Amino acid sequence: MNPMPTDDHSSSGRPAGPASRSDAASGRGSRSGASAPGDVKPDGTDVRRRNNVTVTGREDGPVLLLAHGFGCDQNMWRLVVPMLAEDFRVVLFDYVGSGRSDPSAWDERRYSSLEGYARDVLEVCEELDLREVTFVGHSVSAMVGVLAAAGAPQRFSRLVMVAPSPRYIDEDGYRGGFSAEDIDELLESLESNYLGWSAAMAPVIMGNADQPELGQELTASFCATDPDMARVFARTTFLSDSRDDLKTVAVPTLVLECRQDVIAPREVGAYVHAAVPGSRLVTLEATGHCPQLSAPQATAGAIIDFIGAAR
């Protein structure tokens, strides 16, 4: 995979120094993804290192906090970041158990619920003292953003839900896209042969058979995740029911769906839109569950347009 432009960590695993430097990739802005010495929580946790926090774009720009979904990491945003970084301060991170996060921080009990991932979000916001944040959450992270905004409403000004789903399992009067038997089979397959499941499912999730490299990239991302940690995140993702949490949303919200998505069908986007008062629903002319990769310009454009309209 092509790496996201980030601050490098030294070979010893210690964070680099806090000094800003020019963004060589875009020719504008600065980034500072590393921790300053002693930049830790009272319990000794270095949040920036734990969650591999990176920052790029305009230092004085409005804050966008980009959160990845199951089986992914911040690299999944790399195609939209250069467009967003022109006008915004873009903050990225990896949930514990994903990407280049600190695996020693893994706690199965904490990450067996979406609240545990929301705590990661809130601790990143606290560490960087982020305010007036537009939270951009992909897939299950859309619901994580709802929980985070409810937990610290003073820090969030907008939500962008990219291919969201508050519940994956069908129920009378609700279509999530999967039967309970489908999800049981999916989880059983994942738990018995995670690498085989990844190779089979990633191209289906990605869609866009005419661009097989995208499915291959998602497969590689899945396979790079520790199987035991992935199993926990998968169960947390596919067995969650966050429909009631949508009622708590009190900020301008964009629901961004794809024209065709086997993981979050359009009925789900319509449900989320109806459940969040005053939300805006945009359907991208894109297929698959990862429009930030398959349709990056349309995805970035929709986010930029929404933030401009919400100001």
N, C-alpha and C positions, 0 to 999 in steps of 0.2 A: 504494500500500500504506500501511496505517497504520503509522507508525514505532514501533519499540520505544522505551519511555522510556529514554533514555540521557543521559549527560553530553554536552553540545554541545562541539564544537571551534570555535575562533574562525575567522573568515573567512580568516585568514592561513594556516590549516592547522595552527597550533601547538596543542598540547593545552591545555585549560583547567587552572586551578590545582588542587591536590590537596585542597582543603578539602571536607569532607562537607557535604551539605545534606539536608533532609527530602525524602522521596519524595512529590512532589505527586500522583502518580497513585494511589498506594495509601494514602497517609496514614500510612505507617509505614516504619520502617527508614531507611536512607540509601544513597547510591550515590556511587562515586568512580571513574569510568572513565578519568580522565586521569592523565597522568604528572606526577610532581614534576620540577622542573628538575634536570637532571643524572642523571635516573633511567634510565640506559642501560647496556647490556652493555659489557664491556671493548672489544669490537670497534666500538663506537659505535652499535649498534642499539638503538633505543627500541622495546622489545617491545610496550609498551602502545599506542603509536601504530601500529606496524606491523600489529598484529592487531586494532586498534580495540576494545581490551578495555574492557568496561563491568562495573560491579559494582552490585548492588542487593540489597535485603532487609536482614535483620538482620546487623549487623556482627559480633555474637558468635554467630551461628548456625552450624550445621554447613555445610560448603562443598559446593555443587553446581556443577559445571563443565559447562555445556551446549555441545555441539559439533554444528554443523549438517552436513548432507550435501551431496552434489554439487549444484551449481547454486543453492544457497541461501545464506543468511547468518543471523546471529543473530536477525533479525527474525522468522524462522519460529517462534521460541519465545515470541513476545509474548503469546499467549493463556494459556500455562501459567505464565508468570513471576509474575503477581500472586498466584496461589495458592501457588506455591512460596516466594515472598518473605516470606510471613507468618512462616515459621519458619526459613528458611534464608538463608545468604549465597549469593547466586546470581551466578556469574561467567559472562559471555558473551564471545565473541570471534568474529572472522571469520578464516578461513584466508587466508593470502596468496593473492591472486587472486580473492577473493570479497568481496562487500559493500563496506564502507568501509575495507578493509585498504589498506596502502600498496602501490600497484602497482610502485613502484620496487624493492621487496624481492623481486619475482618471480624465481625461478631455476628454469628448466625442468628442469634435471638433478635438483635437490632434490625438486621436486614431481612427478616421474615415478615415484615410489614412495610407498607409504603411510608408510614410515619418515619421509619429509620432512614429512608432515602431523603425525606423532607428535612430531617435533622441535618444531613450533610449539606443541603442547600442553605439552610439557615445559618449554619456555622461558617460556610464560605462567605455569606453576606455579612455576618458579624465580623469576621476576620478582616475583610477588605472595607468594612464600614460602607457597604453599598446601600444607596437609597434611591428612591424614584426608579426602581428597577423594572424593566420590561423582561419578564421571564418567558423564555421560548423553550417549550418542552416538547420533545418528540415522543410519540407513542405513549407508553406508560408514564413518561415524565410529565406529560400534560397534567395528569392527576396528581403527581408529586407536587407540581407547581401550585395546584389548587390548595393542597394541604399546607404548603409553605406560606402562601399568601394569607391563609386563615390564621396561621400561627404567629406571623409578624406582619400585620397589615401595614404598619408604618414604613416598611421597606419596599413595598411593591406598588407600582402605579398601573401596570397593564399585564395581561397574560396573552401569550400566543400559543395555541394548542395545535401542534402539527400532527395530523393523523391520530387524533386522540381516541381512546375507548375507555369509558368508565366501567364497563363490564364486557367480557368477551363471550360469556355464555348466554345463549338464548333463554328467554323466559316468556311466559304468557304476556303478550302486549309489548314485548321488547325483543329486538333482534340484535344480538351482539356479533353474530357471524358464525358461532360454533355451538354445537350441542354439548351437553355435559360429557357425553361419551367421546366426542371429538377431543375435548381438552384432556380427559383421562388418558386417551391413547397417545396424544401428543406428549404428555408429561412422562408416561411410561417409556416411550421411545427415547426421549431425551435422557432419562435417568439410566437406562440400560446401555445406551451407546451414544454418548453425547457427540462424539466426532462424526459418527455416521448420520445422526440427526441433523447436525449442522450442515453437512454437505448436501443433504436432501432438501432441507427446509429453507436455507438461505436464498437460493434462487427463486423459490416460490414467494417468499416474503418480499424480495426485491422487485419481482416482476421484470418487465423490460427484457424479454428473451432476446431481443435484437441487440442488446448490449450485455453480453454474457460476462464481461469484465466486472460489471457492477455486482452481479450475483457472486462472482468469485471473491470480490473484495469483502462482501458481507460474510461469506463462508470463512475467510481468513480471520475476520474480526471475532466471529463466534468461537473459532477454534483456538484463538489466542487467550480466551477467557478460561480461568481455572474451572474445570467441570463441576467440582463440588460447590463452588460459589455460584456458578451459573444455574445449577439446579435450584438453589434457594431463590435466586432472583426470578427464575422462570415460574415457580409456584406462586411467588408473591405477585407477579404480573398477571398470570392467566387465571388465578382464582380470586382476584380482588373484585370488589363491587364498590365503586366510588360514586354511584349515582346520587346518593343523598348529599355528598360533599359538594356537588355542583351548585346546590342552593346557597352555599356560603360565599360564592364569588361576588365581589362587590366592586370590581374594577373593570374598565373597558377590556373586552376580550375578543380576540380573533380566533375563530375555529377554521383551520386550514385543512381541507380534505383533498384527496385525489379523485379523479373521475372514476378510477377503478382501483380498488384496494381489497385484497382478499382477507387482510387482517382487520381492517376497520372499514367495513362497507359504508356506503353513503347513508344508510339508515341510521348509523351511529352518529355521523356528523350532524344529521338533522336533529337527532335526539339531544345531543350536547348543545346545539344552537338554541333549541327550544327551552332547555333547562337552565341556561345562563341568561338572565335578563339583560336585554340590550346588546347581546353579543352580535358579532358580525360573522357570517359564514361565507367563505370563499372556496369555490371548487376549482382546483388547478386542472389544466389540461395535461394531466400526468397520470401514469399508471404506477402501481406498486406502493409500498408502504414507506418509502424513503425518498420523498421528493427533494430533499436537500442534496441528494446525489443524482437523481434522475432528471430533475428539473430545477437546477440551482438558481438560475436567473429568475424564473417565475416565483420561486419560493422567497428569495431575497426581496424581490419587488413587492410581493404581497405584504411582507413584514414592514418594509419601509413605508408603503402607502398607508398601512394601518396606523403606524405610529404618527405619521404626519396628520392624519385625519383625527386622531385622538387628542392631539395637543390643544 
